[in-house]
Amino acid sequence: YVISREDAKGSAADNNAIASWKDGVWTVVVIRPLGLANADDKALKAGGVYNVGFAAHDDNITTRGHHVSFVKTLGLGVGKQTKVDINAVRLP
């Protein structure tokens, strides 16, 4: 399958990611606006804590391979006083 940003519509068009491979490690930055209003969106707010999961797919093999995370907690700029697995911060 070929995924195209130009052809994305609705909720799919709201999300973006930047990935890089260096020294045997992938780094992925996920970009998503907070206050989305599509019917299938979860509106996020600064200071909130949310349950999230991640999946990485590799379609460059003869069988479809993917890795799925356990549930993680995502805090949106909650600071060190709140225990979360991932504390997302606003980039300048």
C-alpha positions in Angstrom: 0.0 0.0 0.0 1.1 3.5 -0.7 0.0 6.2 1.9 -0.2 9.7 0.6 -0.5 12.8 2.7 -2.1 14.6 -0.3 -4.9 12.1 -0.4 -5.6 12.0 3.3 -9.0 13.3 4.4 -10.9 13.8 7.7 -9.1 12.6 10.8 -6.3 11.0 8.8 -5.3 14.4 7.5 -5.0 15.8 11.0 -2.0 13.6 11.9 1.6 13.8 10.8 4.9 12.2 11.7 8.5 12.7 11.0 10.8 9.7 11.3 14.6 9.2 11.1 16.9 6.2 11.3 20.3 6.8 13.0 22.8 4.4 14.6 20.3 1.5 14.5 17.5 3.4 16.2 14.3 4.9 14.8 13.2 8.2 16.2 9.6 9.2 15.4 7.9 12.6 16.2 4.1 12.4 16.1 2.4 15.7 15.3 -1.3 16.2 16.1 -3.4 19.3 17.0 -5.0 19.2 20.4 -8.6 20.3 20.0 -9.7 18.3 17.0 -13.5 18.2 16.3 -14.1 15.3 14.0 -16.7 12.8 15.3 -14.0 10.0 15.6 -11.4 12.2 17.4 -10.4 12.4 21.0 -10.0 16.0 22.0 -6.8 16.5 24.0 -6.1 19.4 26.4 -2.9 20.7 27.8 -2.4 19.3 31.3 -4.4 16.2 30.5 -3.3 12.6 30.9 -4.4 10.0 28.4 -4.0 6.2 27.7 -2.3 5.6 24.4 -0.9 2.6 22.4 1.6 2.5 19.5 2.0 0.2 16.6 4.9 0.1 14.1 4.3 -1.8 10.8 6.9 -3.2 8.4 5.4 -3.9 5.0 8.8 -4.5 3.4 8.8 -8.2 4.3 7.1 -11.3 2.8 4.6 -11.4 5.7 3.1 -8.4 7.4 5.1 -7.7 10.5 4.2 -5.3 13.3 5.1 -4.4 16.9 2.4 -3.2 19.3 3.1 -1.5 22.7 1.4 -2.1 26.0 -0.9 0.8 27.1 1.2 3.8 28.1 0.1 7.0 29.8 0.7 10.2 27.9 0.8 13.5 29.7 0.5 16.8 27.8 3.0 19.1 29.6 2.0 17.9 33.1 5.4 18.4 34.6 7.4 16.1 36.9 4.8 16.1 39.7 2.5 13.8 37.6 3.8 10.3 37.0 3.3 9.4 33.3 5.2 7.1 30.9 5.5 9.9 28.3 5.3 13.6 29.0 4.7 15.4 25.7 5.8 19.0 25.5 5.1 21.8 23.0 8.0 22.4 20.6 9.0 26.0 19.8 
